[in-house]
Amino acid sequence: MSAVRCRLPFYRLLSVLALACVVCTAFSAEAAGAREEARPKGLFADGAFRVGCNYWASHAGMMMWRNWDAAQVERDFAVLAANGIRALRVFPLWPDFQPLTRQYGYGNGARCVAFRDGPLPNPAGVDEEMMRRFRFLCDAASRQGLKLVVGLVTGWMSGRTFVPDALQGVNLAEPEATVWQVRFVRHFVRGMADHPAIAAWDLGNECNCLVVAKTPAQAWTWMNAIASAIRLEDASRPVVSGMHSLQADPTRPWNLRDQGELMDVLTTHPYPLWTPGMRREPFNSFRNGNHAVAESLMYAGVAGKPCFPEEAGDMGRTVCSEARAGLHVRTALYSTWAYGLGSYMWWCAFDQGHLDFAPYTWTAVECDLGLMDRNFRVKPVLAEMKAFVEATDALPFKALPPRQVDAVCLLSERESPTLPAAFGAFALARQAGFDVRFAGAEGELPDAPFYILPSGEGFDPYTGTACRKVYARVRAGATLLVSKGNRTTLPDLAAVSGNDVDWTSDDGETTTVILEGHADRPLRVATASTVRILPTRSRVLARDAAGNAFLTVCDYGKGKVVYVNAAIERDSYLRGGAYFGKDLNPLYLVYREAARIAGVRRRVEKDAAFPNVGLTEHPDGKGGAVVVAVNYDPEPVTCPIRVDGTVGTVWRGQVTDGAITLPANDAAIFNVKQN
């Protein structure tokens, strides 16, 4: 510019520059809007449900990129595809693809970042040979019809950290480390964005275990940097979280609200071994059969974005047998499919116990988790996956219509963990015969005829603002089911529920309750604290063994409030006994009664004595519905049903207008036609 004289007056030059800025800003906004429109809403652009698994090569595991064997990758993919696998989550191990070292000068002071021990081959310091190997992997996936979810910043894997040498011992949320991660992500995505096998970009494997974020702002900043880097190079594919063990509480790093703001798709990694409260019954029973669905719906409801189980598994033979794992996955597959989660991915493709490096030399828990062993022996889980794919491929429709949702369950965003109340509410509703979706209590309130405010924990799990929003919907005609949690205070409870609190105690109690019409199935109620209520305007529906009011209903405006004087959601989850066994604790009968009061209507109503047969209904737009029934018990069952209409085509299972007969851990698929 110094060699050219500008002939425009200065004020006119400023005007031109300002106009250029406006034009560029408008163009950028328009382009951003186009990118937002182009980005798929779910995991796969075609909306199909794909059975998948996480993949490391059978011969080398995490060292596959260093010990590269293209023929072995081809063979692995061919065998997986032949057995029903349609999607893989794959990992460019970070230090192999960006092998940065640090060079030092005088006084051992850091001088520069190098590529191994030489100059950087590109500004990102990425190994181009590794990029060529990854492209071969993508080509091999295309040849087998496999779609890939790519975990980009893979520096944490199976209990071990893998980080470039130059960043060893560094907080990876700090600016310098983030700069190199962003450079790597942009280079990688730019180089692979043209490949049709790639369905989505994953931030990386469980980066909340890799990146130490001390505050929500630090976690948000890191996520925003990586997600923005991906979108700068490829705005056509969804950005997937890749994280697990998230909470609704916004004061925690990696919380669900921030995930929903920055991600397109969230993920759960629902292993019973690592989830407190999940290991209480046999692996192939109701609790574990619904774990992936309930936790994924919880994430999606609070975050406002789709969510799918990206890793699931049994954690090996010290947890359960291969046969029992296979029975479990059958129910998990039909459940995640029925709930429209998009995919179910097992951890992982091949056993890794033969590999002689950490983490496999550290612990046995990561060694025998494959769908196949090192000799390609197909385990029962993979056999069930293949059978599921064949069964659903044979159906006359490509995708299930969305399920019928009967109630909105509002979750506290002020307490952790979030799962006990969420899973308890989901499970009791499923046992009772109706379906819920979740929403964060402090966010926008979805419109619904029936709300559930499950037992919170502590003094103020819900703000007064959140409660009063729900109360306003009740005054307008909705029904609210609210349960009293341990030490929980709720605003205006006496006016809303029609019950005064007489006295409270921090000492808990155990009692029994009998609901009308269910004298043969008493509820066993255990509380962490004691609350005595005095019904004023409410009608008592059930009392405990000492005669104290337990379940009441009260008119409130045009609606109704059903009040439960115990934290039955948490109790069912934390204490056990409510989801399995001949002497199952029938707490779900409270939810069944509340649904009756709320006027919930289903085309297929199951007998109350069969809580562990789960039904989802998928309206077909013609007055009928496709119905998916899942038997979560390890025993065969014949469940009596009442059908509003006529049973039409039965694609799977044995179904009549009067009963569904199901083998152990199996499913039925049929449609109901309007009379």
C-alpha positions in Angstrom: 0.0 0.0 0.0 2.9 2.4 0.7 3.8 2.4 -3.0 0.3 3.5 -4.1 -1.1 6.9 -3.4 -4.7 6.8 -2.3 -6.7 9.5 -4.2 -9.9 9.3 -2.1 -10.4 11.9 0.6 -10.0 10.4 4.1 -13.7 10.8 5.1 -14.7 9.1 1.8 -12.3 6.3 2.5 -13.8 5.7 5.9 -17.3 5.6 4.3 -16.1 3.0 1.8 -14.5 0.9 4.5 -17.6 1.1 6.7 -19.8 0.0 3.8 -17.5 -2.9 3.1 -17.7 -4.0 6.7 -21.5 -3.9 6.6 -21.6 -5.9 3.4 -19.1 -8.5 4.8 -21.0 -8.8 8.0 -24.3 -9.3 6.2 -22.7 -11.8 3.9 -21.2 -13.7 6.8 -24.5 -13.7 8.7 -26.3 -15.0 5.6 -23.6 -17.7 5.1 -23.9 -18.7 8.8 -27.6 -19.0 8.4 -27.2 -21.2 5.4 -24.8 -23.4 7.3 -27.2 -23.6 10.2 -30.0 -24.7 7.8 -27.7 -27.2 6.1 -26.6 -28.9 9.3 -28.6 -32.2 9.9 -30.6 -32.2 13.1 -29.7 -35.7 14.1 -26.7 -38.0 13.9 -27.2 -39.3 10.4 -28.4 -37.1 7.6 -30.9 -39.7 6.3 -32.5 -40.1 9.8 -31.9 -43.9 9.8 -31.2 -45.9 12.9 -27.7 -47.6 12.7 -26.3 -50.3 14.9 -22.7 -49.6 15.6 -19.6 -50.0 17.7 -16.3 -48.3 18.6 -13.4 -49.4 16.6 -9.7 -50.0 17.2 -8.0 -52.5 14.8 -8.1 -56.1 15.9 -4.3 -56.6 15.6 -3.1 -53.5 17.4 -5.8 -51.7 19.3 -4.8 -48.1 20.0 -1.4 -48.6 18.3 -3.0 -49.3 15.0 -1.8 -46.1 13.4 1.9 -46.8 14.3 1.6 -50.5 13.5 -0.4 -49.9 10.4 -1.9 -52.9 8.5 -4.3 -51.8 5.7 -5.3 -55.4 4.9 -6.3 -56.0 8.5 -8.5 -52.9 8.6 -10.2 -54.1 5.4 -10.8 -57.5 7.0 -12.1 -56.0 10.2 -14.6 -53.8 8.4 -15.8 -56.7 6.1 -16.5 -58.9 9.1 -18.2 -56.2 11.1 -20.4 -55.2 8.2 -21.3 -58.8 7.5 -22.6 -59.1 11.1 -24.9 -56.1 11.0 -22.7 -53.2 12.0 -23.6 -50.1 10.1 -21.7 -47.3 12.0 -18.3 -47.0 13.6 -16.8 -44.5 16.0 -13.1 -44.2 15.0 -10.2 -42.3 16.6 -7.1 -40.6 15.2 -4.9 -41.0 18.2 -3.8 -37.5 19.0 0.0 -37.9 19.5 0.3 -40.1 16.4 -1.4 -37.5 14.2 0.2 -34.4 15.8 3.5 -35.7 17.1 4.7 -32.4 18.6 7.9 -32.1 20.6 9.4 -29.1 22.3 13.0 -28.0 21.6 15.1 -26.2 24.2 17.8 -23.7 24.1 20.1 -21.8 26.6 19.5 -22.6 30.2 17.1 -25.4 29.2 14.5 -22.8 28.2 11.8 -23.8 25.8 12.6 -22.4 22.3 10.1 -23.8 19.9 7.6 -26.6 19.1 8.9 -29.1 16.6 7.6 -32.1 14.6 9.1 -35.1 16.3 12.6 -33.5 16.2 12.4 -31.5 13.0 10.6 -28.6 11.4 6.8 -28.6 11.2 5.6 -30.1 7.9 2.5 -27.8 8.0 1.4 -25.0 10.4 -0.7 -27.6 12.4 2.2 -30.0 12.8 0.1 -32.9 11.5 1.6 -36.1 10.1 0.5 -36.3 6.5 1.2 -40.1 6.3 -1.2 -40.6 9.1 -3.8 -38.5 7.2 -3.3 -40.9 4.2 -3.8 -43.9 6.5 -7.0 -42.4 7.9 -8.3 -41.7 4.3 -7.7 -45.4 3.5 -9.8 -46.3 6.6 -12.6 -44.0 5.3 -12.3 -45.6 1.8 -12.5 -49.1 3.4 -15.6 -48.0 5.4 -17.3 -46.8 2.2 -16.7 -50.1 0.5 -18.6 -51.8 3.3 -21.4 -49.2 3.6 -20.2 -48.1 7.0 -20.8 -44.6 8.4 -18.1 -43.0 10.6 -18.3 -40.8 13.7 -14.8 -39.4 14.1 -13.5 -38.6 17.6 -11.0 -35.8 16.9 -9.1 -34.9 20.0 -8.5 -38.5 21.2 -6.1 -38.0 24.1 -8.0 -40.1 26.7 -8.7 -43.7 26.1 -9.6 -46.6 28.5 -8.0 -45.0 31.5 -4.8 -43.8 29.8 -3.9 -40.3 28.5 -2.3 -40.0 25.0 -0.9 -36.4 24.5 1.8 -35.0 22.2 5.1 -34.8 24.0 5.1 -31.0 23.7 1.9 -30.8 25.8 2.7 -33.4 28.4 1.8 -32.2 31.9 0.0 -29.1 30.6 -3.6 -28.2 31.4 -5.2 -28.8 28.0 -7.8 -26.0 28.6 -5.0 -23.4 28.7 -4.5 -21.1 25.7 -1.3 -22.6 24.2 -2.7 -26.1 24.3 -6.0 -25.1 22.9 -4.2 -23.3 20.0 -2.5 -26.5 19.0 -5.7 -28.6 19.4 -7.6 -26.1 17.2 -4.9 -26.2 14.5 -5.0 -30.0 14.5 -8.8 -30.1 14.3 -8.9 -27.6 11.5 -6.2 -29.4 9.5 -7.8 -32.8 10.0 -11.4 -31.7 9.2 -10.2 -29.7 6.2 -8.4 -32.7 4.8 -11.2 -35.2 5.3 -14.4 -33.1 4.9 -14.9 -34.3 1.3 -15.2 -38.0 2.4 -18.7 -39.4 2.1 -18.1 -42.1 4.8 -17.9 -39.5 7.6 -21.3 -38.9 9.2 -20.3 -36.7 12.1 -17.4 -35.0 13.9 -17.0 -35.9 17.6 -15.0 -33.5 19.8 -12.9 -36.5 21.0 -13.2 -39.4 23.4 -14.5 -38.3 26.8 -12.7 -35.0 26.7 -14.1 -34.1 30.1 -11.7 -36.7 31.4 -8.8 -35.2 29.4 -9.2 -31.4 29.7 -9.2 -30.1 33.2 -11.8 -27.4 33.4 -12.2 -25.9 36.8 -15.2 -23.7 36.0 -18.1 -23.9 33.5 -16.7 -20.9 31.7 -13.4 -22.7 31.1 -15.2 -25.8 29.8 -17.4 -23.6 27.6 -14.4 -21.8 26.1 -12.7 -25.0 25.3 -15.8 -26.6 23.7 -16.6 -23.5 21.8 -13.0 -23.4 20.4 -13.0 -27.0 19.2 -16.6 -26.9 17.9 -16.0 -23.6 16.0 -12.8 -25.0 14.5 -14.8 -28.0 13.1 -17.6 -25.8 11.7 -15.1 -23.4 10.1 -13.9 -26.3 7.9 -17.1 -28.3 7.6 -20.6 -26.9 8.5 -22.5 -29.7 6.8 -22.0 -32.4 9.5 -23.2 -32.4 13.1 -20.7 -31.8 15.9 -21.0 -34.6 18.5 -20.2 -34.1 22.2 -18.3 -37.4 22.9 -18.6 -36.9 26.6 -20.2 -38.8 29.5 -21.3 -38.4 33.1 -22.8 -34.9 32.6 -25.1 -33.2 35.1 -27.9 -30.6 34.7 -26.4 -28.3 37.4 -25.1 -25.2 35.5 -22.5 -24.5 38.3 -20.6 -27.6 37.2 -18.2 -27.7 34.2 -19.4 -29.7 31.2 -23.1 -29.2 32.2 -26.0 -30.1 30.0 -27.1 -26.5 29.2 -23.7 -25.6 27.9 -23.5 -28.8 25.9 -26.9 -28.0 24.3 -25.7 -24.5 23.4 -22.6 -25.6 21.6 -23.2 -29.2 20.4 -25.5 -30.6 17.7 -25.7 -34.0 19.3 -25.0 -35.2 22.8 -23.8 -38.6 23.9 -24.1 -41.0 26.8 -21.8 -43.8 27.8 -24.2 -45.8 29.9 -22.1 -48.6 31.6 -23.7 -50.0 34.8 -20.3 -50.7 36.3 -19.5 -46.9 36.3 -23.0 -45.6 37.1 -23.9 -45.6 40.8 -27.2 -47.3 41.4 -27.3 -49.4 38.2 -25.8 -52.6 39.5 -28.7 -54.0 41.6 -30.2 -56.7 39.5 -29.2 -59.2 36.7 -27.6 -57.4 33.7 -30.5 -58.5 31.5 -33.3 -57.0 33.5 -35.4 -53.8 33.5 -33.0 -51.4 35.1 -30.1 -52.0 32.6 -32.4 -52.5 29.7 -33.7 -48.9 30.1 -30.4 -47.3 31.2 -29.3 -46.1 27.8 -32.7 -44.7 26.9 -33.5 -42.9 30.1 -30.1 -41.3 30.4 -30.0 -40.2 26.8 -33.6 -38.8 27.0 -32.5 -36.9 30.2 -29.6 -35.3 28.4 -31.7 -34.4 25.3 -34.5 -33.0 27.4 -32.3 -30.6 29.5 -29.9 -29.7 26.7 -32.6 -29.4 23.9 -30.5 -31.4 21.4 -30.6 -35.1 20.2 -28.6 -37.6 22.2 -27.6 -41.2 21.6 -25.7 -44.0 23.5 -22.3 -43.7 21.9 -20.6 -46.3 24.1 -22.4 -49.1 25.9 -21.3 -52.4 27.2 -21.1 -54.9 30.0 -17.4 -54.3 31.0 -16.4 -57.9 30.6 -16.8 -61.4 32.1 -16.3 -60.3 35.7 -19.7 -58.4 35.4 -21.8 -60.9 33.5 -21.7 -63.9 31.1 -21.6 -63.5 27.3 -25.1 -65.1 27.1 -26.6 -62.7 29.5 -25.0 -59.7 27.7 -26.5 -60.9 24.5 -30.0 -61.0 26.0 -29.5 -57.5 27.5 -28.5 -56.0 24.2 -31.6 -57.3 22.5 -33.8 -55.3 24.8 -31.4 -52.3 24.6 -31.5 -52.3 20.8 -35.3 -52.4 20.5 -35.6 -49.7 23.2 -33.2 -47.2 21.7 -34.8 -47.8 18.3 -38.3 -47.3 19.6 -37.3 -44.1 21.3 -35.7 -42.7 18.2 -32.2 -42.2 19.5 -30.5 -42.7 16.1 -27.9 -45.2 17.0 -26.6 -47.7 19.6 -22.9 -48.3 19.8 -21.2 -51.1 21.7 -17.7 -50.8 23.3 -15.9 -52.1 21.3 -15.3 -54.1 18.1 -12.6 -56.5 19.3 -11.1 -57.9 22.5 -7.8 -56.3 23.4 -6.4 -58.4 26.2 -3.7 -59.8 24.0 -2.1 -56.3 23.6 1.0 -55.8 25.6 0.9 -52.1 26.5 -1.0 -49.9 28.8 -3.8 -49.6 29.7 -4.2 -53.3 29.0 -1.2 -54.2 31.2 -2.7 -52.0 33.9 -6.1 -53.5 34.4 -8.2 -56.5 33.3 -11.4 -54.4 33.0 -10.6 -53.2 29.5 -9.5 -56.5 28.0 -12.5 -58.6 26.9 -15.1 -56.0 25.9 -15.2 -56.8 22.1 -18.1 -58.0 19.9 -15.5 -60.5 18.7 -12.3 -62.0 20.2 -8.9 -61.8 18.5 -9.8 -64.9 16.4 -13.0 -63.3 15.1 -15.3 -65.5 17.1 -18.7 -63.8 17.1 -20.0 -63.3 20.6 -23.8 -63.4 21.5 -24.0 -59.6 21.6 -22.9 -59.3 17.9 -25.2 -62.1 16.9 -28.1 -60.2 18.5 -27.1 -57.0 16.7 -27.1 -58.8 13.4 -30.5 -60.4 14.2 -31.9 -57.0 15.1 -30.7 -55.4 11.9 -32.2 -58.2 9.8 -35.6 -58.0 11.7 -35.9 -54.2 11.3 -34.7 -54.2 7.7 -37.5 -56.6 6.9 -40.2 -54.1 8.2 -42.3 -52.3 5.5 -41.2 -48.9 6.9 -37.7 -47.4 7.0 -38.2 -45.6 10.3 -40.7 -45.6 13.2 -43.0 -42.6 13.5 -42.2 -40.5 16.6 -43.5 -42.0 19.8 -46.6 -40.7 21.7 -45.5 -38.7 24.7 -48.0 -38.4 27.6 -46.2 -36.2 30.1 -43.3 -33.8 30.6 -41.0 -34.6 33.5 -39.3 -31.5 34.8 -35.8 -32.1 36.2 -34.0 -30.0 38.8 -31.0 -28.0 37.5 -29.8 -27.2 41.0 -28.7 -30.6 42.3 -26.4 -33.4 41.3 -26.5 -36.2 40.4 -29.5 -35.7 38.0 -30.0 -39.4 37.1 -31.7 -40.8 40.2 -34.8 -38.7 39.9 -34.8 -38.8 36.1 -34.4 -42.6 35.8 -36.9 -43.1 38.6 -39.6 -41.0 36.9 -38.9 -42.6 33.5 -39.0 -46.1 34.9 -42.1 -45.7 37.0 -44.0 -44.2 34.0 -42.8 -47.0 31.7 -43.9 -49.6 34.2 -47.2 -47.8 34.6 -47.8 -47.9 30.9 -47.3 -44.3 29.6 -44.4 -42.3 28.3 -42.6 -39.2 29.4 -40.1 -36.7 27.9 -37.8 -34.5 30.0 -37.1 -30.8 30.3 -35.0 -28.7 32.6 -37.2 -27.0 35.2 -35.5 -23.7 34.8 -35.7 -23.5 31.0 -38.6 -23.0 28.7 -41.6 -25.0 29.8 -43.0 -27.2 27.1 -46.8 -27.3 26.6 -48.3 -30.5 28.0 -51.5 -31.7 29.6 -49.6 -33.6 32.3 -46.5 -32.6 34.2 -44.3 -34.5 36.7 -42.2 -32.7 39.3 -40.2 -35.6 40.8 -38.8 -35.6 44.3 -35.9 -33.2 44.6 -33.1 -33.5 47.1 -32.2 -30.7 49.5 -34.0 -27.5 50.4 -34.5 -25.8 47.0 -34.1 -28.1 44.0 -36.5 -25.9 42.1 -36.7 -22.1 42.0 -39.9 -20.4 42.8 -40.0 -19.1 39.3 -39.9 -22.6 37.8 -42.6 -23.9 40.2 -44.9 -21.0 39.5 -44.6 -21.5 35.7 -45.9 -25.1 36.2 -48.6 -24.0 38.6 -49.9 -21.5 36.0 -50.3 -24.4 33.5 -52.2 -26.4 36.1 -54.6 -23.5 36.7 -55.2 -23.5 33.0 -56.2 -27.2 33.0 -53.1 -29.4 33.2 -52.5 -32.1 35.8 -49.4 -32.1 38.0 -47.9 -35.0 39.8 -45.5 -33.8 42.5 -43.6 -35.9 45.1 -42.1 -34.7 48.3 -38.3 -35.2 48.4 -35.9 -35.3 51.3 -36.0 -31.9 53.1 -37.4 -30.4 50.0 -39.2 -27.1 50.1 -41.6 -26.0 47.4 -43.3 -22.6 47.2 -47.0 -22.3 47.8 -47.3 -26.1 48.3 -50.2 -25.9 50.7 -52.3 -23.7 48.4 -51.4 -25.9 45.4 -51.7 -29.4 46.8 -54.5 -28.7 49.3 -52.3 -30.1 52.1 -50.8 -28.3 55.1 -47.5 -29.6 56.5 -48.0 -30.6 60.2 -44.5 -31.5 61.1 -41.2 -32.8 59.7 -38.2 -34.8 61.0 -34.8 -35.7 59.6 -35.4 -39.3 60.8 -36.7 -41.5 58.0 -39.3 -44.2 58.3 -40.4 -47.4 56.5 -44.1 -48.1 56.0 -46.6 -49.8 53.6 -49.3 -48.2 51.5 -52.2 -50.0 49.8 -53.8 -48.3 46.8 -57.5 -48.8 46.1 -58.0 -51.9 43.9 -54.5 -53.3 44.6 -54.9 -54.8 48.0 -52.7 -57.8 46.9 -49.8 -55.5 46.1 -48.8 -53.2 49.0 -46.3 -50.5 48.3 -43.2 -50.6 50.5 -42.2 -46.9 51.2 -38.9 -45.9 52.7 -38.1 -42.3 53.3 -34.9 -40.4 54.3 -37.0 -37.9 56.2 -40.5 -37.8 57.6 -43.2 -35.4 56.7 -46.7 -35.4 58.1 -49.4 -33.6 56.1 -52.9 -32.4 57.1 -55.3 -32.6 54.1 -57.3 -29.4 53.9 -58.8 -29.1 50.4 -57.4 -32.4 49.0 -59.0 -35.8 48.8 -57.0 -38.7 50.2 -56.5 -41.5 47.8 -54.2 -43.7 50.0 -52.9 -43.7 53.5 -49.9 -45.5 55.0 -50.1 -48.3 57.6 -50.4 -45.8 60.5 -53.2 -43.9 58.7 -51.2 -40.9 57.6 -52.1 -39.4 54.2 -49.7 -40.6 51.5 -51.4 -39.9 48.1 -53.9 -37.0 47.6 -55.5 -35.2 44.7 -56.7 -31.6 44.7 -58.4 -29.2 42.2 -56.3 -26.2 41.4 -57.9 -23.8 39.0 -59.1 -25.8 36.0 -56.5 -28.5 36.7 -55.5 -31.1 39.3 -52.5 -31.7 41.6 -51.6 -35.2 42.6 -49.4 -35.2 45.7 -47.1 -38.0 46.9 -45.7 -37.8 50.4 -42.5 -39.6 49.6 -39.5 -39.4 47.2 -40.7 -42.5 45.2 -38.6 -41.7 42.1 -35.3 -41.7 44.1 -36.5 -44.5 46.3 -37.1 -46.8 43.4 -33.7 -46.0 41.9 -31.5 -45.9 44.9 -33.0 -48.6 47.1 -33.7 -51.2 44.5 -36.5 -53.7 44.6 -38.9 -51.8 42.3 -37.7 -53.1 39.0 -37.1 -56.8 39.4 -38.2 -59.9 41.2 -41.3 -61.8 42.0 -41.9 -59.6 45.0 -41.4 -56.4 43.0 -42.2 -53.2 45.0 -45.1 -51.7 43.0 -44.4 -48.0 43.3 -45.4 -47.6 39.7 -49.0 -47.9 40.8 -48.8 -44.3 42.0 -47.8 -43.2 38.5 -50.6 -45.3 37.0 -53.2 -43.7 39.2 -51.8 -40.2 38.4 -52.0 -41.0 34.6 -55.7 -42.1 35.1 -56.5 -38.8 36.8 -54.6 -36.9 34.0 -56.8 -38.6 31.4 -53.9 -40.4 29.6 -55.2 -42.5 26.8 -53.3 -45.2 25.0 -54.4 -47.5 22.1 -52.9 -50.5 24.0 -53.2 -50.7 27.8 -51.4 -53.5 29.6 -52.5 -55.3 32.7 -51.2 -53.6 35.8 -49.6 -56.8 37.0 -47.0 -56.7 34.2 -44.8 -53.6 34.9 -41.7 -54.9 33.1 -43.4 -55.1 29.7 -42.6 -51.7 28.2 -44.9 -50.3 25.4 -44.2 -47.4 23.0 -46.9 -46.2 20.6 -46.0 -44.5 17.3 -49.1 -42.8 15.8 -49.4 -43.5 12.0 -51.5 -40.4 11.2 -54.5 -42.5 10.3 -55.9 -43.0 13.8 -53.8 -46.1 14.4 -50.3 -46.7 15.6 -47.2 -49.0 15.4 -46.6 -50.5 18.8 -43.3 -51.8 20.1 -43.5 -54.0 23.2 -40.3 -55.1 25.1 -40.1 -57.7 27.8 -37.3 -56.7 30.1 -37.5 -59.7 32.3 -35.2 -62.8 31.9 -38.4 -64.9 31.8 -41.0 -65.4 29.1 -44.3 -63.6 29.7 -47.9 -63.4 28.5 -49.2 -60.0 29.2 -53.0 -59.3 29.0 -53.8 -56.1 27.1 -56.9 -54.0 26.2 -56.8 -52.7 22.7 -58.6 -49.5 21.6 -59.1 -50.7 18.0 -57.9 -53.9 16.4 -54.6 -55.6 16.2 -53.5 -55.5 12.6 -50.2 -56.8 11.2 -47.8 -58.5 13.6 -44.3 -58.2 12.3 -42.6 -59.7 15.4 -43.9 -61.6 18.4 -47.2 -63.2 19.2 -50.0 -60.7 19.7 -53.8 -60.8 19.8 -56.4 -58.3 20.8 -56.2 -59.8 24.3 -52.5 -60.5 25.0 -48.9 -60.2 24.0 -46.7 -63.3 24.4 -43.0 -62.6 24.6 -39.9 -64.8 25.2 -37.4 -63.6 27.8 -35.7 -60.3 26.9 -37.5 -60.1 23.5 -39.8 -57.7 21.7 -43.0 -57.6 19.6 -43.8 -55.1 16.8 -47.3 -54.8 15.5 -49.9 -52.2 14.5 -53.2 -51.2 15.9 -55.9 -50.1 13.5 -58.7 -47.7 14.4 -62.2 -49.4 14.4 
